[in-house]
């Protein structure tokens, strides 16, 4: 069960969503077993850091433009943004 504190992003609203503050984005897909295993950890991060950071998810099958823009080649991939700048990447 996904946390209600996780924001769902698309290609159209991605740039605006990561522009301010600290934002952790989980790039995932329905068919990805490692993504499903990581999901509870991402949910817990959203709960633990609520109000301090934004935790978001982007389905790469539904929104392929943004992942390619950041060179996401494997999933799950977590990208951490600080005020719009990519600060960290974990694959």
Buried (B, 14 or more C-beta within 10 A) or exposed (E): EEBEBBBEBEBEBBEEBBEEEBBBBBBBBEEBEEBEEBBEEBBEBBEEBEEEBBBBBBBBEEBEEBBEEBEBEEBBBBBBBBEEEEEEEEE
